[in-house]
Amino acid sequence: MSEADETRDGVALTNLDQPLSDRDDATKRDLVDYLDAVRDRILPQLRGRPLSVIRVRPGQPPFMQKNLPRYTPDWVRRASVWAEASHREISYALCDDRRTLLWFANQRAVEYHPTLATVADLHRPTHLILDLDPPDGDGFRAAVDAALLVRQALADAGLAGAVKTSGAKGVHVFVPVTDEPTAEELAAATRALAVRAERLDPALATTAYIKEDRGGRVFVDATRAGGATVAAAYSPRLRPGMPVSFPVDWADLTEVTPADFTIRTAPALLADDDPWAALMPAPQPLPADLVAEGRTIPVARVQAMHEGKRRARARREAG
């Protein structure tokens, strides 16, 4: 075993001193050490949830891995899930323990995107999520302002949520819900909250799914529902400087930037704390009027698909 190799928890870790990718000066050891340092915080976000990861190799573009490769060790827990889009069973990992997390790190899995529901009941997501996606450029502050609109819309509906940086340029708001709502009800409530947030300041926020219709405003993305995934709290992101998705107290949200939280700085900021667990409210029931309102709002992707076809037809007719 070379100096760049070692074993932790029975997992052989190789080429640790090699560059992680061509995008950053981080090494594979940096990734492994970070994930191992925060394992007690990130594993509760992954446990029991079918997992997609984004992997990277030097000289190759990053790729998302859902289906586990054939060489996956037998001790990695997995769940078979039917994928409607590809009409096949996908064998997802369940990253339930340190050993599995270290195995993924050794595979250069940088980003960790679990499902919103657990494998115990994939039709009942545990959280309602709104993703605040600012326009291109340095729009994080605008995303923060839009997140505050979401917080107000939640409060007006009698709900509360926790907030974290996405680790990219946006902000995620998580609202834990009781286990009564179905995925359809949760998706409807998410659409309603997005529209209510937009209504509070339509010059800042928009629910327009088609990018060219957003007019430089923050997209209040209500599509993180059903079978969607989202970057987990504490997950690294494939961005310059290797930022991580990091929990923030609402009172501090206007004072931070995504660059404050990286694989190099986050462990020391956490010390022995788990702010995501501390800041997360207790699960809440969904108000019936919120679900009813959401059912009157078209599903964004479906609406965008029809609108795209309509515009294409109009261009053909005009030409």
N, C-alpha and C positions, 0 to 999 in steps of 0.2 A: 504494500500500500504506500503510495507516494504521500508527500507532505500535503498535497492538495486533496487527499482523500481521508475520510474518517467514517466512523460508524456511530450513530446515535439511535437509541431505542431499537436496535437490531436492523436499522436501515443503513445500507451502504451509501454514503454520499461521495460523489466523484467530481473531479475537476473543479473544486470549489474556488480556486483562485483564477479561473478563466473569466473573461468578461461575460456578463449576463446576456448582453445583446449588443447590437451596434448603435443603440439609441442613447446609451447612458454610460457613465464610467463605473457603474455598480458591477460588482462581481457576483458570481453565483453564491459565494459565501455570504455576501451581504443579504441576499434574499433569504437564504436558509436561516441565518442568525436572527433576522427580523421576525420571520414567521414563528420560529421556536420561542423567541422572547415574548411574543404576544399570544401564544397558543391558548392560554386560559381565557382570553377575551374573544378570539376569533372562532374557536371551535364551537362555542354555544350558538353562534350565528349560522354555522354550517351543519351542525349535527342533525341527522335525520332528514336532510333536505337534498333531493337530487341536485348534483353540482355540475356546473359548466365552468371550465377554466380557460384562461387565455395564456397560451404558452409562447415562448420565444426562443429562438436559437440564433447565434451569430450568423450573419450572411443570409438569413431567411426572414420573410415577413412574419409577423405574429399570426397565430391562428387560434381559433376557438375550438376546444375539444369538449364534446359532450359524451360521445360514445367511448367507453374505456377501451384502450388498445389491448390486443391479445396478450401482451407480455405483462399485463397488470398482475401483481401478486394475488394469490388466492385469498389472503387475509384482508384485502380491501373490500369492505362491504359495498354492495351495489343494489340498485333497484332497476327493474325493467319497466319502462314507461312507453306507452304507445304514442308515437309522434304523428299527428294528423297531417302535418305539412309533407313529410317524406313517406308516409304510410308504411312505417316499420317500427319495430321495437328498438328502443335505445337503452343501452346498459349504462346508466349513470352511476357515478361513484357517490357514496355517502361518506363524507369526510368527518368521521366521528371521534377520532383520537389522534394523539400526537404522532404515532407511527405513520398513519395515512397522510397527515399534513406534511411530514418530512419527506415522504415518498413523492408527493406532488411537487414540493420545493426542488427536489433533486431532478424532477422532470422539467424544471424551469417553468413551472406554472406560476405566473406572476399575479394574475387577477382571479378572484374567486367570486363566482356569481351563482348563489343558491336560488332555488325556487322560493316562491312566496308561501307555499304550503309544505307541510311535512309529508313524508312518505306514508304516514299513518292515515292521512286523508287528503289526497292531492286536489280534491274539489273544494276544500275550505281553507283559503289563505289565512294566515295568522295576522297579517298586517295590511292596512290600506296604505298605499304609497303614492306620493306625488313627487315628480322629478322636475326640478326647476332648471331649465336648459337655456342659458343666455345666448344671445347672438354671437357670431364669430368675433374674435378679438378678446380684449380683457373685460369681460362682462360679469365677473364674479359678484361685484357689488350690486349689479342689477338683479342677479339671481337671489341674492340675500334679501333685497327689497321685495321681490316677488314671494319669497318664502314667508316673509312677515305678513303678506296678504293672505297666504294660505293659513297661517296661524290664526289670523282674525276670522277667516271663514270657518275654521274649525271651532273656534270659541263661540261664534254665533250659532253653531249647530250643537253646542254642548259637548264638544269633543276636544281632546288634547293630543299632541304628538311630540315626538322628539326629532331633532334635526342633526344632520351630519353633512360635512362636505362630501361631495361625490368622489373626490380625489382627482377629478378632471377639472372642469370649469364651473360645474353647477353645484346644486344643493339638493339633498334628499330629505323629505319629511315622511316619517313613519308614524302611523297611527295603529297601535295594537287593538285588535278587535276580539270580541268573544267568539266562541266557536259556532254560534248559531247561523251567521250569514253564509249563504252560498257564494260561489265565485261570481255568479251573475249579479247577485245583490251587491256584492262588494265593488264590482266593476261599475255598476250604476251609481253607487254613492261616490266613487272616485270621480266620475264625470261631473256629477253635480257640484262637488266641492271645487273642482277646477273652474267651472263656469262661474261659481260664486266668487272665487278669488279674482278672476278676470274682471268681473263686474265692479269690484271695488276700485280698480284703477286700470281701465282698458288702454290707457296710454302706455302703461308699463308692461302689462301681462296680456297674453293671448293664448287661446286654446286652438289656434289654427294649426292643423297637422301638416299642411303643405308649407314647406319652408318659405317659399316666395311670397306667401300671404302674411308672414309674421311682421313685416315692416320694422325690423330692428328691435322688436319687443322680446321679452322673455317668454319662452314656450312653457306653459304649465301642462306638463305631460301626464295625462291620466291613463296612459296605456299600460302602465306597469300593473297589470291585473291578470287574473286567470293563470295561465301557464307561463307568464313572463318571469324573468329573473332580474336581479339588481345586484350591483356590486355590494358585497357585505361590508359592514362596519369593520374597520381595521384592514381591509384588503388593500394591498398595493395596487397602483395603477401604472400602466405603461405610458408614462409621460416623462418629460425631462425632469431630472431631479428625483424621480421615483417617489411621488407623493402617495399618501394613503388616504382612504376614506375615513374621516375622523369625526367622532361625536363632538358637538359643541353645545354649550348651554345657550338657550335663546338669548340671554342677557349679554352674551359675549359675541354673538354672531356677526355684528357689524365691525368687530375689532380684529377679525382673523382673515387670513388669506389661505388658499390651498397649499401654498409653498411652506406654510408654517409646520405642516405635518408630513414628514417623509419617513422612509424606512430607517433613516439615520437618527431622526429627532424624536419619533413617536415613542419608542420604549422608555426614554427618560421622562417624557411628559406624562406617561401613564403611571410610572412607579408601580405601586401595588393596586392601583385603582382600575375600575372598569366603568368609565363614564357612560357608556351606552346602556349598560344595565341600570345604572343609577338614575339616568335621565328619562328612561322609558316609563311612560305612565302605565297603569294597570289596564288590562284589556277592557274595552268598552263596547256596549251594544250599538248598533247602527240605528239612527233615528229613521223611522218609517217614511217621513216626508222627504228625507234626503234620497232614499232609494227610489221613491215614486218619482221625484223630480229627475233623477238620473235616467230613468227608463224612457223619459221623453226626449233625451239628448242622443243624437245618432252616435254610434260607435265610430271613433275618429278614423281608423284605418279603412273601414268600409266606406264612409263618407268620402274620404280622400280618393279612394279607388274610383268611385263613381264620378267624382269631380274631375279626376285626371282623364277619364275616358271622354267626358263631356267636352273638356278643353281641347283634347286631341281631335275630336270630331269637328269642333268649331274651327280649328286651324285648317283642317283638310278642306272644309267647305269654303273657307275664306280664300284658300289658295287655288 
